[in-house]
Amino acid sequence: SPTGDHVLTASADETAILWNASTGEVLQRFTGHSDTLTSAVFSPTGDHVLTTAWDGTAKLWNASSGEVLNTFEGSGRAAVFLPKAWAAS
C-alpha cells in the first residue's frame, strides 16, 4: 500500500487478498473474477484496488469494503493507475 501498512496479492484461485503487513492478518478478500488473476495494484491513495484476470476483465474495488465499483470488459493482463495529469479532460 502507499503507506506500507498493507500487502496486496493476486492469486490463481481468482481472488486478490489485502493483508496487514505487520501481522499477516487477512483484512479483505476481493472475489468476482472467473479466472486466474494476473495483477492487483493499489491506487495512489490506497482507497481503491484494481485487479486484472485471464477472464479478460479488470475490476475496480473499494479497498475497505471489497465492493466492486466498476468492471472493465476486454482489458489487458496488467493493472496500473496513471497519475491524474494523464486523465482525459
C-alpha positions as CSV (number, residue, x, y, z in Angstrom):
1,S,0.0,0.0,0.0
2,P,1.1,3.6,-0.3
3,T,1.6,3.7,3.4
4,G,3.4,0.4,3.7
5,D,0.8,-0.9,6.2
6,H,-0.8,-3.4,3.8
7,V,0.2,-6.0,1.2
8,L,-2.0,-7.0,-1.8
9,T,-1.7,-10.3,-3.6
10,A,-3.2,-11.7,-6.7
11,S,-3.9,-15.4,-7.0
12,A,-4.7,-18.4,-9.2
13,D,-7.8,-19.0,-7.1
14,E,-9.5,-16.0,-8.7
15,T,-9.1,-13.7,-5.7
16,A,-7.0,-10.9,-4.5
17,I,-6.2,-10.5,-0.8
18,L,-5.4,-7.5,1.3
19,W,-3.1,-8.3,4.2
20,N,-1.9,-6.5,7.3
21,A,1.9,-6.2,6.5
22,S,2.8,-6.5,10.2
23,T,0.6,-9.3,11.4
24,G,-0.2,-11.2,8.3
25,E,-3.9,-11.0,9.1
26,V,-6.3,-11.1,6.1
27,L,-8.2,-7.8,6.0
28,Q,-10.2,-8.1,2.8
29,R,-10.8,-10.7,0.0
30,F,-11.7,-9.4,-3.4
31,T,-13.7,-12.1,-5.3
32,G,-15.6,-11.8,-8.5
33,H,-13.3,-12.8,-11.4
34,S,-13.9,-16.0,-13.2
35,D,-10.3,-16.9,-13.9
36,T,-6.8,-16.6,-12.5
37,L,-5.8,-13.0,-11.5
38,T,-2.8,-11.6,-13.4
39,S,-2.3,-8.5,-11.4
40,A,-3.5,-6.4,-8.4
41,V,-2.4,-2.8,-7.6
42,F,-3.3,-0.1,-5.1
43,S,-4.5,3.3,-6.2
44,P,-2.0,6.1,-5.3
45,T,-4.2,7.0,-2.3
46,G,-4.7,3.4,-1.2
47,D,-8.5,3.8,-1.3
48,H,-9.0,1.6,-4.3
49,V,-7.7,-1.7,-5.7
50,L,-7.5,-2.6,-9.4
51,T,-7.3,-6.2,-10.5
52,T,-7.0,-8.0,-13.9
53,A,-7.5,-11.6,-14.8
54,W,-7.4,-14.1,-17.6
55,D,-11.2,-13.8,-17.9
56,G,-10.5,-10.5,-19.8
57,T,-11.8,-8.2,-17.2
58,A,-10.3,-5.5,-14.9
59,K,-12.2,-4.7,-11.7
60,L,-12.0,-1.5,-9.6
61,W,-12.7,-2.2,-5.9
62,N,-13.3,-0.2,-2.8
63,A,-10.2,-1.3,-0.8
64,S,-12.0,-1.1,2.6
65,S,-15.4,-2.7,1.8
66,G,-14.3,-5.0,-1.0
67,E,-17.2,-3.7,-3.1
68,V,-16.8,-3.8,-6.9
69,L,-17.1,-0.3,-8.2
70,N,-16.7,-1.0,-11.9
71,T,-15.9,-3.9,-14.3
72,F,-14.0,-3.2,-17.5
73,E,-14.5,-5.8,-20.2
74,G,-11.8,-6.8,-22.8
75,S,-9.0,-5.5,-20.7
76,G,-5.3,-6.4,-20.7
77,R,-3.5,-8.6,-18.3
78,A,-1.7,-5.9,-16.2
79,A,-3.1,-3.2,-13.9
80,V,-1.7,0.3,-13.4
81,F,-3.0,3.6,-12.1
82,L,-1.8,6.6,-14.1
83,P,-1.2,10.0,-12.5
84,K,-4.2,12.3,-12.6
85,A,-2.3,14.5,-15.1
86,W,-2.7,11.7,-17.7
87,A,-6.5,11.6,-17.4
88,A,-8.5,12.9,-20.3
89,S,-10.1,16.3,-19.7
